[in-house]
Amino acid sequence: MEVKKESNRVSLFIDGRMVGFATFPSIEEGVVVINHTMVYPLYQGKGYASKLMEAVVEVLRETNRRCRTSCSYAASWFSKHPEHQDLLD
C-alpha cells in the first residue's frame, strides 16, 4: 500500500492502482474543508477510507492546519477518533 500526500489531496494505491482519494481544499488561512473521501467500489469495506483519513490528519499536522468537514464520512470518522478533535475548526 502506498499513500501519496499532496497539500490538499491524498491518494491511496495498491499494486500501483489507485483505490481511493480524499480532497481537502483551503477555505481560509490555515483551514481546509475535507469535502470528499472516495474509495472505489471494488475496494470498499476494507478500511481504506480510514487509511485515507489517517493520511489527511498527517498532512494537516505536518502543515499546522485545521479542518472542517463537508464529507459525511470525514465527519463520522472524526467523531470516532477523539484523539484528533484538536484539528477541527
Residue, then its C-alpha position, 0 to 999 in steps of 0.5 A: m500500500e502506498v499513500k501519496k500526500e499532496s497539500n490538499r489531496v491524498s491518494l491511496f494505491i495498491d499494486g500501483r492502482m489507485v483505490g481511493f482519494a480524499t480532497f481537502p481544499s483551503i477555505e481560509e488561512g490555515v483551514v481546509v474543508i475535507n469535502h470528499t473521501m472516495v474509495y472505489p467500489l471494488y475496494q470498499g469495506k476494507g478500511y481504506a477510507s480510514k487509511l485515507m483519513e489517517a493520511v489527511v490528519e498527517v498532512l494537516r499536522e505536518t502543515n499546522r492546519r485545521c479542518r472542517t468537514s463537508c464529507s459525511y464520512a470525514a465527519s463520522w470518522f472524526s467523531k470516532h477518533p477523539e484523539h484528533q478533535d484538536l484539528l477541527d475548526 
